[in-house]
Amino acid sequence: MGFYERVVLPRVVDRVIGTRAVAEERHLALAEVSGRVLELGFGSGLNLPHYPSSVSQLFAIDPTDTGAKMAKDRIAAAPFPVEFAPLRGEELPFGEGEFDGVVATFTLCTIPGVEQALSEARRVLRPSGRLYFLEHGRSDDPAVHRLQVRLRSVWAFIGGGCQLDRDVPGLVEGAGFRLGPVERYESEGPRFAAPRFRGWAEK
Ligand SMILES: C[S@@+](CC[C@H](N)C(=O)[O-])C[C@H]1O[C@@H](n2cnc3c(N)ncnc32)[C@H](O)[C@@H]1O
């Protein structure tokens, strides 16, 4: 991982998706999370203030620890223990069924082996455990989707591998999850990055 991904990008991401509007989306996405939780792609810990009191413990993983260092104060302020490990979602060193919930926000777009990571997330969830997600992805509007395809490479270059047009609910279902309610809506900002998927899926 180069200097840009390790040092610059975590700070840029912290600004871009650390806004008040996105905080409201996080709050809604995490309202029902409970128990022992694994967060994939922890970044700078922007979800921490939005976890409800039903969360008892959080394991947070991310390939780079820059964000976790930035999250030092947020981690200290969390009302539950937070353990961070520099890991990739594709290879989770946890046993089957260890978690009540897995959380991914703005991360399924970036994980290179997203199918493998979702399969790992399903493996480490207990029976009926839930994957909670808040992600951007593929537009239903053909004109916007065409733009997403045109911007794919340049966006991935700027965004550390972020893919603009992943079919998030399709990927989640494809990994064997049963989809619960998924809200599809448009966030503020450029239309190519606006389509959102917020919901949960059950093992
Ligand atoms: C756009 S940031 C989102 C950070 C955070 N989830 C949030 O909502 O603020 C994407 C995150 O995915 C992480 N990431 C990249 N590859 C990953 C992988 N293979 N497994 C897990 N996380 C990964 C990046 O390091 C980055 O922190």
The ligand as a MOL file (V3000), in Angstrom:
LIG
                    3D

  0  0  0     0  0            999 V3000
M  V30 BEGIN CTAB
M  V30 COUNTS 27 29 0 0 0
M  V30 BEGIN ATOM
M  V30 1 C -14.3950 4.8720 2.0620 0
M  V30 2 S -13.5660 4.1720 3.4130 0 CHG=1
M  V30 3 C -14.8860 3.9720 4.5990 0
M  V30 4 C -14.4310 3.9750 6.0280 0
M  V30 5 C -15.5130 3.7210 7.0670 0
M  V30 6 N -16.1580 2.4380 6.8850 0
M  V30 7 C -16.5580 4.8080 7.0960 0
M  V30 8 O -17.7440 4.5310 6.8960 0
M  V30 9 O -16.1810 5.9610 7.3550 0 CHG=-1
M  V30 10 C -13.2590 2.5150 2.8720 0
M  V30 11 C -12.4650 1.7140 3.8730 0
M  V30 12 O -12.3040 0.3590 3.4120 0
M  V30 13 C -11.0270 -0.0570 3.7780 0
M  V30 14 N -10.6210 -1.2440 3.0070 0
M  V30 15 C -9.9460 -1.2870 1.8250 0
M  V30 16 N -9.7020 -2.5590 1.4840 0
M  V30 17 C -10.2360 -3.3350 2.4540 0
M  V30 18 C -10.2760 -4.7370 2.6690 0
M  V30 19 N -9.7340 -5.5940 1.8090 0
M  V30 20 N -10.8790 -5.1910 3.7910 0
M  V30 21 C -11.4370 -4.3290 4.6760 0
M  V30 22 N -11.4180 -2.9920 4.5320 0
M  V30 23 C -10.8310 -2.5040 3.4330 0
M  V30 24 C -10.1680 1.1620 3.5140 0
M  V30 25 O -8.8920 1.0840 4.1360 0
M  V30 26 C -11.0510 2.2690 4.0710 0
M  V30 27 O -10.8160 2.5070 5.4270 0
M  V30 END ATOM
M  V30 BEGIN BOND
M  V30 1 1 1 2
M  V30 2 1 2 3
M  V30 3 1 2 10
M  V30 4 1 3 4
M  V30 5 1 4 5
M  V30 6 1 5 6
M  V30 7 1 5 7
M  V30 8 2 7 8
M  V30 9 1 7 9
M  V30 10 1 10 11
M  V30 11 1 11 12
M  V30 12 1 11 26
M  V30 13 1 12 13
M  V30 14 1 13 14
M  V30 15 1 13 24
M  V30 16 1 14 15
M  V30 17 1 14 23
M  V30 18 2 15 16
M  V30 19 1 16 17
M  V30 20 1 17 18
M  V30 21 2 17 23
M  V30 22 1 18 19
M  V30 23 2 18 20
M  V30 24 1 20 21
M  V30 25 2 21 22
M  V30 26 1 22 23
M  V30 27 1 24 25
M  V30 28 1 24 26
M  V30 29 1 26 27
M  V30 END BOND
M  V30 END CTAB
M  END
